[in-house]
Structures are given as C-alpha cells and as structure tokens.
Amino acid sequence: QVQLVESGGGLVQAGGSLRLSCAASGSIFSTLVMGWYRQAPGKQREFVAAITSGGSSTNYADSVKGRFTISRDNAKNTVSLQMNSLKPEDTAVYYCNAAKLTSQAWDYWGQGTQVTVSS
C-alpha cells in the first residue's frame, strides 16, 4: 500500500509561484508513475501533469504547459509540482496520485492541498 501526503498549498497573488510536494510511503515509489490532478469548485477533476517512474518523461495539460514543472526524487520518495505565473483559474484543490506500471488507472490518491490564486 502507498500513502500520499501533499503539502505546499496556500494563497498567492496572480503571477506568483508555489511549489507543491507529495511524500509517498512504501518501498515501491521508484516503480510508480506519479501525477498531479486538480479540482476547482463546481468542476470535474482534471489532469495537470505526470512523470514516469525514472523521471525521464513528463506530460502536461495544455493549460499549464510552460508554467508548471513536475519533478521527482526517488531517493526521497517525493514528487513536486513547481507552479509559476499562477492565474486565478489555477485555483483548485491539487491532488497527488500514483499508478503502478501495470495499471490502467491511477491506484493511489492523496488527500489534496488547496491552492488559491487571487487576482
């Protein structure tokens, strides 16, 4: 079993930056695909970014490309999301998630951390 705990959310002005972190328990972290999703009030949860188990490949939603960067440290069992040039529309609860290589869907989810961007 893998437990994910996010941190780093908060309130920031538009144009500012935040760095989210996700700490994972367990010994299989380096084998997991890791990702970030977000859910704004009244909207469906949406994909933000993902990174392969070794960190060699990343993928981003069009809405965050060029502004957000996902990275991981397998020695520390952590994945991060650096968010720059934040916009009010980035306001959401951000969730860390993880998938086993053989999975067709995300296997594990964190509890979420709130990000609020004021205009």
C-alpha positions in Angstrom: 0.0 0.0 0.0 1.2 3.5 -0.8 0.1 6.6 1.1 0.5 10.0 -0.4 0.6 13.3 1.5 0.6 16.7 -0.2 1.9 19.9 1.1 2.8 23.4 -0.1 -0.6 24.8 -1.0 -1.7 28.2 0.0 -2.8 31.7 -1.1 -0.8 33.5 -3.7 -1.3 36.5 -5.9 -1.7 36.2 -9.7 1.7 36.0 -11.3 3.2 34.4 -8.2 4.7 30.9 -7.6 4.1 27.9 -5.4 5.8 24.6 -5.1 3.7 21.6 -4.1 5.3 18.5 -2.7 4.0 15.0 -2.3 5.6 12.5 0.1 5.0 8.8 -0.5 5.2 5.9 1.9 6.3 2.4 0.9 9.2 0.9 -0.9 7.8 0.9 -4.5 7.9 4.6 -5.1 10.6 4.4 -7.8 8.4 2.0 -9.8 5.4 4.2 -9.8 4.2 6.7 -12.4 3.3 9.9 -10.5 0.9 12.6 -11.3 -1.0 15.7 -10.2 -4.6 16.4 -10.8 -6.7 19.4 -9.7 -10.4 20.1 -9.0 -11.9 23.5 -9.0 -15.2 24.3 -7.3 -18.1 23.0 -9.4 -15.8 21.4 -11.9 -14.6 17.9 -12.6 -11.2 16.8 -11.5 -8.7 17.3 -14.3 -5.2 16.1 -15.2 -2.3 18.5 -14.6 0.9 16.7 -15.1 2.6 13.3 -14.9 6.1 11.9 -14.7 7.4 8.4 -15.4 8.9 6.2 -12.8 12.5 7.1 -13.7 11.7 10.8 -14.3 12.8 10.7 -17.9 9.5 11.7 -19.4 6.8 14.2 -18.4 3.4 15.2 -19.7 1.4 18.3 -19.0 -2.1 19.7 -19.6 -2.1 22.4 -22.3 -3.4 24.9 -19.7 -0.2 24.6 -17.6 2.5 23.9 -20.2 5.4 26.3 -19.9 4.3 27.4 -16.4 4.3 24.2 -14.3 7.1 21.7 -13.9 6.8 18.2 -12.4 9.8 16.5 -10.9 10.6 13.6 -8.6 13.3 12.5 -6.2 13.2 8.7 -5.9 15.8 8.7 -3.2 13.4 10.8 -1.0 10.1 9.3 -2.2 8.8 12.7 -3.3 7.3 14.3 -6.3 6.9 18.0 -6.7 5.0 20.5 -8.8 6.6 23.9 -9.4 3.9 26.3 -10.4 4.9 29.7 -11.8 3.0 32.6 -13.4 -0.1 31.5 -11.5 -3.5 32.6 -12.7 -6.8 32.8 -10.8 -8.1 29.9 -12.9 -5.4 27.7 -11.3 -7.3 27.9 -8.1 -8.2 24.4 -7.1 -7.6 21.5 -4.8 -4.5 19.8 -6.1 -4.1 16.0 -5.7 -1.0 13.8 -6.0 -1.6 10.4 -7.5 0.3 7.3 -8.4 0.0 4.3 -10.7 1.7 1.0 -10.9 3.3 0.3 -14.3 0.7 -2.5 -15.0 -2.3 -0.4 -14.0 -4.8 1.1 -16.4 -5.8 3.8 -13.9 -4.4 5.7 -11.0 -4.1 3.4 -8.0 -3.4 5.8 -5.2 -4.5 9.4 -4.3 -3.5 11.9 -1.7 -6.0 14.0 0.3 -5.4 17.1 -1.6 -4.0 20.6 -0.9 -5.7 23.9 -1.6 -4.2 26.4 -4.0 -5.9 29.8 -4.2 -4.7 32.4 -6.6 -6.1 35.9 -6.1 -6.4 38.5 -8.9 
